[in-house]
């Protein structure tokens, strides 16, 4: 039998239609189909949880290191534009990772602006 994670949505829907008690299969996305089929077959899914707090901590540590590098590059007499651009890109990507982790954790982002009324 083929690995469920490597199957297409069409193949997963065919399998899900054969399972009794599953409703709304035709509108489910791949992740929802996978979890429903695995639940019906009794396959355990790895849980993601407590690692998030330490992940943010680790990312912030790296972010501070890149910020120090950026300041050093800006203060140096011979600026290397490519190196500065690379450091700025890393900072941007790390900040994006933090925002993504916070949004999936259900915690409000303290930097997010409230919607305009």
Legacy VTK file of the C-alpha trace (Angstrom):
# vtk DataFile Version 3.0
C-alpha trace
ASCII
DATASET POLYDATA
POINTS 117 float
0.000 0.000 0.000
1.176 3.490 -0.831
2.145 5.944 1.927
-0.827 8.212 2.728
1.287 11.365 2.834
2.464 10.809 -0.736
-1.018 10.216 -2.170
-2.900 12.820 -4.161
-6.083 14.467 -2.876
-8.117 12.489 -5.412
-6.728 9.166 -4.125
-7.280 10.223 -0.515
-10.896 11.137 -1.274
-11.496 7.689 -2.798
-10.172 6.065 0.385
-12.182 8.440 2.598
-15.431 7.692 0.732
-14.987 4.000 1.630
-14.785 4.797 5.360
-18.156 4.835 7.079
-18.985 7.835 9.231
-16.858 10.377 7.364
-18.896 13.287 6.066
-17.893 16.251 3.934
-15.091 14.357 2.234
-15.572 16.085 -1.099
-14.782 19.529 0.356
-11.909 18.507 2.653
-8.386 19.656 1.929
-5.441 17.251 1.934
-4.420 17.832 5.561
-7.977 17.317 6.781
-8.328 14.165 4.669
-5.055 12.780 6.011
-5.969 13.369 9.634
-9.494 11.934 9.156
-8.204 8.780 7.441
-5.445 8.309 10.014
-7.930 8.788 12.853
-10.316 6.236 11.297
-7.494 3.715 10.876
-6.107 4.343 14.357
-2.782 5.735 13.137
-1.133 8.070 15.645
-0.065 11.481 14.369
2.904 13.221 15.979
1.744 16.047 18.201
3.321 19.455 17.973
3.090 21.568 21.071
5.598 22.317 23.786
8.420 22.789 21.274
6.948 26.081 20.034
8.077 28.171 22.994
11.639 26.949 22.722
11.533 27.361 18.945
10.697 31.048 19.313
13.418 31.396 21.923
15.979 29.793 19.602
14.904 31.920 16.653
15.153 35.094 18.737
18.653 34.081 19.786
19.675 33.788 16.131
17.892 37.060 15.384
19.958 38.885 18.016
23.158 37.460 16.549
22.244 38.676 13.072
21.293 42.079 14.487
24.776 42.353 16.036
26.320 41.430 12.688
24.200 44.063 10.956
25.298 46.787 13.383
28.945 45.761 12.966
28.605 45.894 9.174
26.957 49.307 9.288
29.655 50.701 11.584
32.565 49.304 9.591
34.377 51.610 7.187
34.338 49.121 4.338
30.717 48.071 3.960
30.099 44.967 1.939
26.667 45.470 0.333
26.190 41.785 -0.453
26.967 40.717 3.090
24.703 43.420 4.527
21.882 42.359 2.215
22.345 38.741 3.279
22.184 39.616 6.977
19.072 41.741 6.445
17.429 38.895 4.532
18.162 36.485 7.386
16.671 38.908 9.893
13.547 39.282 7.756
13.108 35.521 7.405
13.580 34.899 11.129
10.984 37.538 12.004
8.598 35.933 9.529
9.153 32.541 11.183
8.322 33.989 14.596
5.118 35.576 13.289
4.110 32.328 11.610
4.675 30.295 14.775
2.692 32.779 16.855
-0.208 32.811 14.407
-0.461 29.013 14.393
-0.200 28.866 18.172
-3.296 31.010 18.545
-1.430 33.626 20.533
-1.950 37.212 19.466
0.967 38.938 17.836
1.866 41.944 20.037
3.098 43.885 17.000
-0.073 43.332 14.985
-2.169 46.422 14.397
-5.876 46.238 15.319
-8.173 46.295 12.277
-9.437 49.720 11.290
-13.133 50.232 11.972
LINES 1 118
117 0 1 2 3 4 5 6 7 8 9 10 11 12 13 14 15 16 17 18 19 20 21 22 23 24 25 26 27 28 29 30 31 32 33 34 35 36 37 38 39 40 41 42 43 44 45 46 47 48 49 50 51 52 53 54 55 56 57 58 59 60 61 62 63 64 65 66 67 68 69 70 71 72 73 74 75 76 77 78 79 80 81 82 83 84 85 86 87 88 89 90 91 92 93 94 95 96 97 98 99 100 101 102 103 104 105 106 107 108 109 110 111 112 113 114 115 116
